[in-house]
């Protein structure tokens, strides 16, 4: 058995000018995630940072979406190497790690993704779904070919070090977090502040100059199109939880005029 191809990673490295459009999966359950996987998005983010996910629940979602073309990206809660090992072992091929602020931290993450002598990932062998329980030939030698590391820059320090972070060998892409960056810069809840936008653009340019792909979360269409014009290769344009809430508010508002005033406009979204 061959190691499954990571088509998301392949798309990042392709010469296609088309952006990859994704959706945040935050319900932490396989049923909702599978529904999202059938819609046609290029990729989805299974969120282990702000959604109530655990390694078993992430495994369930990876299994649920495996038959579909929508490629899963798993965001870990932090940069813990033991957690990274577990997520890789259950079959995650693309990991996003939040709050990366230095090239040294990025190099440590690359090591966590690779087996010795090039890294520190522990060998699970026949215990792991990633190896198809020892069914994948030469997994130890070929695993790195299918694994994709996305580092998330979302602080002033990360922006300052963006060029050095993006240049680290083994980092495949950089993902900007507008909400945390706006807080870090002193503009909480205002990622469209000109200073924040300037920092986002600087980070994207530094990433592209290093020859790496960039991504961002932008549920508002005007933001997504602007970031696409700035060269973002993969853009999350929807959040499943927000979509449900917006639809629920809009439906009820058709029967009760006080709904929108009480619950907020259904167009309101947060860019995490």
C-alpha positions, -999 to 999 in steps of 0.1 A, spaced: 0 0 0 13 35 -9 13 64 14 -19 85 5 -11 116 -15 -17 149 2 -36 167 -26 -39 199 -5 -1 201 -3 2 193 -40 -22 221 -48 -2 246 -26 29 238 -47 12 238 -80 15 267 -105 -23 271 -107 -34 308 -101 -67 296 -86 -72 302 -49 -82 273 -27 -114 281 -8 -120 265 26 -144 264 55 -139 263 93 -153 231 109 -159 240 146 -188 217 157 -163 190 169 -184 162 156 -181 139 126 -217 143 114 -216 181 109 -180 179 95 -191 153 69 -220 174 58 -196 203 52 -172 179 33 -199 172 7 -205 208 -4 -174 214 -26 -150 234 -6 -113 227 -15 -103 223 22 -117 225 57 -101 234 90 -108 209 118 -102 232 147 -85 218 178 -76 252 193 -109 270 198 -134 241 192 -139 214 219 -120 188 200 -98 160 213 -76 136 195 -104 109 193 -129 135 180 -104 147 154 -98 110 143 -136 105 139 -138 136 117 -108 125 96 -125 92 90 -158 108 82 -144 131 55 -120 106 40 -143 96 11 -147 132 -1 -125 156 -21 -125 183 6 -91 181 22 -88 183 60 -64 206 77 -61 200 115 -53 229 138 -36 218 170 -43 237 203 -6 245 206 29 235 195 33 206 219 54 179 202 36 150 219 2 163 206 17 167 171 28 131 172 -7 119 182 -24 140 154 0 126 128 -4 91 140 -42 92 137 -38 103 101 -37 140 99 -15 149 69 -17 187 71 -13 205 105 -17 242 113 1 253 145 -11 286 161 10 315 175 43 309 158 66 338 166 102 328 157 122 308 132 135 287 160 100 277 170 92 269 133 123 247 132 112 228 163 78 222 146 95 208 115 114 184 137 82 173 154 68 164 120 98 143 110 114 110 121 150 107 132 176 116 121 158 146 107 134 151 135 121 138 168 87 122 159 82 89 177 76 57 158 42 41 163 44 15 136 15 -9 135 -4 10 161 -11 40 139 -37 48 113 -11 69 95 8 38 85 -25 20 78 -14 -3 107 19 -11 90 3 -15 56 21 15 40 54 4 26 84 24 37 63 48 57 92 59 78 112 69 47 83 85 28 60 101 54 75 136 50 65 137 14 28 136 23 29 158 54 23 196 53 31 221 80 13 254 82 25 279 108 2 306 120 14 342 124 -10 362 146 11 385 168 33 416 165 64 394 172 53 369 145 49 397 120 83 411 129 99 377 123 77 366 93 105 365 67 127 343 89 98 320 98 86 316 62 122 308 51 125 278 74 130 246 54 100 223 61 75 251 66 51 247 37 28 277 43 20 306 65 -15 314 77 -23 348 91 -48 351 121 -64 385 118 -83 385 151 -54 377 173 -32 400 154 -56 429 159 -56 422 196 -18 420 197 -16 454 179 -40 471 203 -71 470 180 -93 443 194 -121 433 172 -109 455 144 -88 434 120 -96 459 92 -78 488 110 -52 502 85 -23 493 108 -35 457 111 -41 455 73 -6 468 67 9 441 90 -11 414 72 1 425 39 37 427 51 34 391 64 20 379 31 47 396 11 74 381 33 59 347 29 57 350 -9 92 363 -11 103 331 7 86 311 -20 59 298 4 21 298 1 0 320 24 -35 316 38 -60 335 59 -95 333 74 -119 358 58 -156 351 60 -165 385 46 -164 384 8 -148 418 4 -120 408 27 -115 374 10 -113 391 -24 -87 416 -12 -65 389 4 -68 369 -28 -56 399 -48 -27 402 -23 -17 366 -33 -33 344 -6 -33 309 -20 -58 293 4 -86 313 21 -112 301 46 -144 319 35 -169 304 59 -173 291 94 -199 263 99 -210 276 133 -215 311 120 -235 298 90 -258 279 113 -264 308 136 -269 333 107 -294 310 91 -313 304 124 -314 342 131 -326 350 95 -353 323 96 -367 334 129 -365 371 119 -390 362 91 -416 356 119 -405 378 148 -394 413 141 -375 416 174 -351 388 166 -324 407 148 -323 434 173 -321 410 202 -296 385 187 -275 407 164 -275 409 126 -269 376 109 -242 391 88 -219 396 118 -189 372 118 -157 370 137 -124 365 119 -104 343 141 
